[in-house]
Every structure is written in C-alpha cells, then in structure tokens.
Amino acid sequence: MNKTKNAAFAYSFLLPSALLTLVLGIYPIAWAFRYMFYNYKGYGTARFIGLDNFSRILRDAEFWDSVVNTFVYAGGKLLLSIPLSLLLAAILNRKIRGRQLLRAVFFMPTVISTAVMAVVFFTIFNSYNGILNQFLIKFNLSSSGIDWLGPKHAMLTVILVAVWGAVGNYMLLFLAGLQNIPEDVYESSSLDGANKIQQFRFITLPMLGPVLQMVIMLAIINALKGYESIMVLTEGGPAGKTEVMFLYLYKLFFPVGGSSASTQVQEFGYGSAVAFVSAVIVGMISLIYFYASRRMNRID
C-alpha cells in the first residue's frame, strides 16, 4: 500500500510536465502530420489532396532558395562563433584581472531576448539613421554610409548579429571543459619541450573533444532553426536575400507584412508539409554530423 502511495505521489509530480508535453509537443506534431495531406488555409473545410503539397514543395523555388540561405547563414555563424568562443574561453581561463566580470559581459547576450536584441541592432545597422553609419560618416570613414540591411550586406549583418548572441553561451561551455583539464598535463608537456601552440593542438583540443562535439551539435541545430532576429531585422528581405527555411515556414502559418518576396497567404496545409520537409533536412544534417563526429570521442 505504501509503495502504491509513493508511486502515485511521484507520478503526481510528473503529470504537469507530461500534460504540457502532450498539449504543446505531441499534439501539434500530430496535427501537422494530419494537415500536410490537406488543402487547409486555417478556415473553412480542409480538403484532402494527398501528396500534392509535397509535389508543390519540389516546384517551390522560394522554399529552396530559403534552404540555400539557411546553409549560408548557418555556415557563416558556425565559422565565426565556434573559433571565437573557443578563443575567448582560452583567454578567460587564464588568471587575468577582471576575468569574472569579462565572463559575465560576454555571457550577457545569451540571456537577452532575441527580439529585443534584434531591435537594438536594427537601430545600429539602420541604413538611413543608424548609429554605425553616423559614426562612419562623422569620422570620414564613409561618405554616405553603408546599406547594412540592403541586398549586398544583409546576410553578413544577420550573421554578425547571430554570432554576437551565440558566442557567450558556447564560451561558457568551452570554459567548463577547459577547467576540467588537469594542469599536470600541461606541466608535463612543458618539461618535454612543448610550446603553447603544441599544447593547444595535442592536449587542449583532443581533451575538449566531447565538449566540442556537443557545442558544434548545439550550434548546428540552433543555426538551422534560427529565424527570430532575421524576422525583426529584415523580415527575410530584401528580395528574399535573408529568407531562411524556418522564417519561410513561420510566414505560412503567421503571415507578416513587409517588403519580403515571401508569400503572405496563410496556408496551414502547405505549411505543415514544409515543416515536415524542413525537419527532415535538419535531421539529415544532424545524422551526417553524428557520423562524422565519431572521431571526436577518441582522445589521442
């Protein structure tokens, strides 16, 4: 009897989380799986059309352009944020004055709302009266400013904003990994004549293997599904230059105004099919990474 009461008491704590998972996780997925075979715009009667939505995806040039933009955005973010966060972690792992304050400063962007962060950067990169252009003009570094959110520089701008928001989080993970490497290993290598570069190459990186594997996986997933800051900064524009995969998907369910070339028609059925294909793409990239990262588990 006591065991039954203890089990019921334990399950009562799990029940709220289970209900939230069911309502906010499993049910929406099941709903999307159903309607991706229907022509449904959020009102009226849903009409079964079989695989027509998937056939439409194959012909949807705008969606595939957003996939390409997603890989460009994710690649740029990874190439900048991972090395920079590792460098900052290595510097702040040393005994320097004010390192605790610097760690807090670099980690601060992680706890700031993505939308708020994007609004702040919009005031900085605004082409007409942005703070950055005012600075460039004032010091004669540019005659009329730079169109940071225009076709030529928009993707670079959103990548830089994404890097600023991600570096602090990855830096903290790398820092935790560095602090778990015994100092004796470095002292022994110094006695053997190893310099700092050799220590980093043959000691730090191999022993950071599990942490590096986790950080890269998190960075890949976050970069592939990220769209919030882009929606605030450019809404996918100009002319779809920064339209990423999940922003395109978002607009199918919740159309937003703006100058983007993306469709503004609410289409739940087609959006569900796009969501499924997008999830498959992210899943395939994740599987490829898992296969390629097996060597990270080996410490030479």
Contacts in CASP RR format, 6 or more apart in sequence:
PFRMAT RR
TARGET T0000
AUTHOR 0000-0000-0000
METHOD contacts of the structure
MODEL  1
MNKTKNAAFAYSFLLPSALLTLVLGIYPIAWAFRYMFYNYKGYGTARFIG
LDNFSRILRDAEFWDSVVNTFVYAGGKLLLSIPLSLLLAAILNRKIRGRQ
LLRAVFFMPTVISTAVMAVVFFTIFNSYNGILNQFLIKFNLSSSGIDWLG
PKHAMLTVILVAVWGAVGNYMLLFLAGLQNIPEDVYESSSLDGANKIQQF
RFITLPMLGPVLQMVIMLAIINALKGYESIMVLTEGGPAGKTEVMFLYLY
KLFFPVGGSSASTQVQEFGYGSAVAFVSAVIVGMISLIYFYASRRMNRID
31 272 0 8 1.000
32 272 0 8 1.000
32 275 0 8 1.000
32 276 0 8 1.000
33 272 0 8 1.000
33 276 0 8 1.000
34 272 0 8 1.000
35 46 0 8 1.000
35 268 0 8 1.000
35 269 0 8 1.000
35 272 0 8 1.000
36 53 0 8 1.000
36 54 0 8 1.000
36 269 0 8 1.000
36 271 0 8 1.000
36 272 0 8 1.000
36 273 0 8 1.000
36 275 0 8 1.000
36 276 0 8 1.000
37 48 0 8 1.000
37 49 0 8 1.000
37 50 0 8 1.000
37 51 0 8 1.000
37 53 0 8 1.000
37 273 0 8 1.000
38 46 0 8 1.000
38 47 0 8 1.000
38 48 0 8 1.000
38 49 0 8 1.000
38 50 0 8 1.000
38 269 0 8 1.000
39 46 0 8 1.000
39 47 0 8 1.000
39 48 0 8 1.000
39 49 0 8 1.000
39 52 0 8 1.000
39 53 0 8 1.000
39 269 0 8 1.000
39 270 0 8 1.000
40 46 0 8 1.000
40 47 0 8 1.000
40 267 0 8 1.000
40 268 0 8 1.000
40 269 0 8 1.000
41 265 0 8 1.000
41 266 0 8 1.000
41 267 0 8 1.000
41 268 0 8 1.000
41 269 0 8 1.000
42 266 0 8 1.000
42 268 0 8 1.000
46 269 0 8 1.000
53 269 0 8 1.000
53 270 0 8 1.000
53 271 0 8 1.000
53 272 0 8 1.000
53 273 0 8 1.000
54 273 0 8 1.000
54 277 0 8 1.000
56 270 0 8 1.000
56 273 0 8 1.000
57 63 0 8 1.000
57 273 0 8 1.000
57 274 0 8 1.000
57 277 0 8 1.000
62 240 0 8 1.000
62 243 0 8 1.000
62 248 0 8 1.000
62 261 0 8 1.000
62 262 0 8 1.000
62 263 0 8 1.000
63 245 0 8 1.000
63 248 0 8 1.000
63 274 0 8 1.000
65 240 0 8 1.000
65 243 0 8 1.000
66 240 0 8 1.000
66 243 0 8 1.000
66 244 0 8 1.000
66 245 0 8 1.000
66 247 0 8 1.000
66 248 0 8 1.000
67 245 0 8 1.000
67 281 0 8 1.000
69 155 0 8 1.000
69 240 0 8 1.000
69 241 0 8 1.000
69 242 0 8 1.000
69 243 0 8 1.000
69 244 0 8 1.000
69 245 0 8 1.000
70 224 0 8 1.000
70 244 0 8 1.000
70 245 0 8 1.000
70 246 0 8 1.000
72 155 0 8 1.000
73 155 0 8 1.000
73 158 0 8 1.000
73 159 0 8 1.000
73 162 0 8 1.000
73 223 0 8 1.000
73 230 0 8 1.000
73 242 0 8 1.000
73 244 0 8 1.000
74 220 0 8 1.000
74 223 0 8 1.000
74 224 0 8 1.000
75 223 0 8 1.000
76 159 0 8 1.000
77 159 0 8 1.000
77 162 0 8 1.000
77 163 0 8 1.000
77 166 0 8 1.000
77 219 0 8 1.000
77 223 0 8 1.000
78 216 0 8 1.000
78 219 0 8 1.000
78 220 0 8 1.000
78 223 0 8 1.000
80 159 0 8 1.000
80 160 0 8 1.000
80 163 0 8 1.000
81 162 0 8 1.000
81 163 0 8 1.000
81 166 0 8 1.000
81 167 0 8 1.000
81 170 0 8 1.000
81 219 0 8 1.000
82 170 0 8 1.000
82 215 0 8 1.000
82 216 0 8 1.000
82 219 0 8 1.000
84 163 0 8 1.000
84 167 0 8 1.000
85 166 0 8 1.000
85 167 0 8 1.000
85 168 0 8 1.000
85 169 0 8 1.000
85 170 0 8 1.000
85 171 0 8 1.000
85 174 0 8 1.000
85 215 0 8 1.000
86 170 0 8 1.000
86 171 0 8 1.000
86 174 0 8 1.000
86 212 0 8 1.000
88 106 0 8 1.000
88 167 0 8 1.000
88 168 0 8 1.000
88 171 0 8 1.000
89 171 0 8 1.000
89 172 0 8 1.000
89 174 0 8 1.000
89 175 0 8 1.000
89 178 0 8 1.000
90 174 0 8 1.000
90 178 0 8 1.000
90 200 0 8 1.000
90 204 0 8 1.000
92 99 0 8 1.000
92 102 0 8 1.000
92 103 0 8 1.000
92 106 0 8 1.000
92 171 0 8 1.000
92 175 0 8 1.000
93 175 0 8 1.000
93 178 0 8 1.000
93 179 0 8 1.000
103 171 0 8 1.000
103 172 0 8 1.000
103 175 0 8 1.000
106 167 0 8 1.000
106 168 0 8 1.000
106 171 0 8 1.000
107 168 0 8 1.000
107 169 0 8 1.000
107 171 0 8 1.000
107 172 0 8 1.000
109 117 0 8 1.000
109 164 0 8 1.000
109 165 0 8 1.000
109 167 0 8 1.000
109 168 0 8 1.000
110 165 0 8 1.000
110 166 0 8 1.000
110 168 0 8 1.000
110 169 0 8 1.000
110 172 0 8 1.000
112 165 0 8 1.000
114 228 0 8 1.000
114 229 0 8 1.000
114 232 0 8 1.000
115 228 0 8 1.000
115 229 0 8 1.000
115 232 0 8 1.000
117 161 0 8 1.000
117 164 0 8 1.000
117 165 0 8 1.000
117 229 0 8 1.000
118 161 0 8 1.000
118 228 0 8 1.000
118 229 0 8 1.000
118 230 0 8 1.000
118 231 0 8 1.000
118 232 0 8 1.000
118 233 0 8 1.000
119 232 0 8 1.000
121 157 0 8 1.000
121 161 0 8 1.000
121 164 0 8 1.000
121 229 0 8 1.000
121 233 0 8 1.000
122 149 0 8 1.000
122 232 0 8 1.000
122 233 0 8 1.000
123 130 0 8 1.000
123 131 0 8 1.000
124 130 0 8 1.000
124 131 0 8 1.000
124 132 0 8 1.000
125 132 0 8 1.000
125 148 0 8 1.000
125 149 0 8 1.000
125 157 0 8 1.000
125 233 0 8 1.000
126 133 0 8 1.000
126 148 0 8 1.000
126 149 0 8 1.000
127 133 0 8 1.000
127 145 0 8 1.000
127 146 0 8 1.000
127 147 0 8 1.000
127 148 0 8 1.000
127 149 0 8 1.000
127 150 0 8 1.000
132 146 0 8 1.000
132 148 0 8 1.000
133 142 0 8 1.000
133 145 0 8 1.000
133 146 0 8 1.000
133 148 0 8 1.000
135 141 0 8 1.000
136 142 0 8 1.000
136 145 0 8 1.000
136 146 0 8 1.000
137 143 0 8 1.000
137 144 0 8 1.000
137 145 0 8 1.000
146 153 0 8 1.000
147 153 0 8 1.000
148 154 0 8 1.000
148 157 0 8 1.000
149 157 0 8 1.000
149 233 0 8 1.000
149 234 0 8 1.000
149 238 0 8 1.000
150 238 0 8 1.000
150 241 0 8 1.000
151 238 0 8 1.000
151 239 0 8 1.000
151 241 0 8 1.000
154 234 0 8 1.000
154 237 0 8 1.000
154 238 0 8 1.000
154 241 0 8 1.000
154 242 0 8 1.000
155 241 0 8 1.000
155 242 0 8 1.000
157 233 0 8 1.000
158 229 0 8 1.000
158 230 0 8 1.000
158 233 0 8 1.000
158 234 0 8 1.000
158 242 0 8 1.000
161 229 0 8 1.000
161 233 0 8 1.000
162 223 0 8 1.000
162 226 0 8 1.000
162 229 0 8 1.000
166 219 0 8 1.000
166 222 0 8 1.000
170 215 0 8 1.000
170 218 0 8 1.000
170 219 0 8 1.000
173 211 0 8 1.000
173 214 0 8 1.000
173 215 0 8 1.000
174 208 0 8 1.000
174 211 0 8 1.000
174 212 0 8 1.000
174 215 0 8 1.000
176 211 0 8 1.000
177 208 0 8 1.000
177 211 0 8 1.000
178 204 0 8 1.000
178 208 0 8 1.000
181 203 0 8 1.000
181 204 0 8 1.000
181 207 0 8 1.000
181 208 0 8 1.000
185 203 0 8 1.000
185 207 0 8 1.000
186 199 0 8 1.000
186 203 0 8 1.000
189 198 0 8 1.000
189 199 0 8 1.000
189 202 0 8 1.000
189 203 0 8 1.000
190 199 0 8 1.000
194 202 0 8 1.000
194 203 0 8 1.000
202 300 0 8 1.000
205 212 0 8 1.000
206 299 0 8 1.000
206 300 0 8 1.000
207 299 0 8 1.000
209 296 0 8 1.000
209 297 0 8 1.000
209 299 0 8 1.000
210 296 0 8 1.000
210 297 0 8 1.000
212 296 0 8 1.000
213 293 0 8 1.000
213 296 0 8 1.000
213 297 0 8 1.000
216 289 0 8 1.000
216 293 0 8 1.000
217 286 0 8 1.000
217 289 0 8 1.000
217 290 0 8 1.000
217 293 0 8 1.000
220 285 0 8 1.000
220 286 0 8 1.000
220 289 0 8 1.000
221 282 0 8 1.000
221 286 0 8 1.000
224 245 0 8 1.000
224 246 0 8 1.000
224 281 0 8 1.000
224 282 0 8 1.000
224 285 0 8 1.000
225 246 0 8 1.000
225 282 0 8 1.000
226 244 0 8 1.000
226 246 0 8 1.000
227 244 0 8 1.000
227 245 0 8 1.000
227 246 0 8 1.000
227 247 0 8 1.000
227 250 0 8 1.000
230 236 0 8 1.000
230 242 0 8 1.000
230 244 0 8 1.000
230 247 0 8 1.000
231 247 0 8 1.000
231 250 0 8 1.000
231 256 0 8 1.000
233 242 0 8 1.000
234 241 0 8 1.000
234 242 0 8 1.000
234 260 0 8 1.000
235 256 0 8 1.000
235 257 0 8 1.000
235 258 0 8 1.000
235 259 0 8 1.000
235 260 0 8 1.000
236 242 0 8 1.000
236 243 0 8 1.000
236 244 0 8 1.000
236 247 0 8 1.000
236 260 0 8 1.000
236 262 0 8 1.000
237 243 0 8 1.000
237 259 0 8 1.000
237 260 0 8 1.000
237 261 0 8 1.000
238 259 0 8 1.000
238 260 0 8 1.000
239 260 0 8 1.000
239 261 0 8 1.000
240 260 0 8 1.000
240 261 0 8 1.000
240 262 0 8 1.000
243 260 0 8 1.000
243 261 0 8 1.000
243 262 0 8 1.000
245 278 0 8 1.000
245 281 0 8 1.000
246 278 0 8 1.000
247 262 0 8 1.000
248 262 0 8 1.000
248 274 0 8 1.000
249 271 0 8 1.000
249 274 0 8 1.000
249 275 0 8 1.000
249 278 0 8 1.000
250 256 0 8 1.000
251 260 0 8 1.000
251 262 0 8 1.000
251 263 0 8 1.000
251 264 0 8 1.000
252 263 0 8 1.000
252 266 0 8 1.000
252 267 0 8 1.000
252 268 0 8 1.000
252 270 0 8 1.000
252 271 0 8 1.000
252 274 0 8 1.000
253 266 0 8 1.000
253 268 0 8 1.000
253 271 0 8 1.000
254 266 0 8 1.000
255 263 0 8 1.000
255 264 0 8 1.000
255 265 0 8 1.000
255 266 0 8 1.000
256 264 0 8 1.000
257 264 0 8 1.000
END
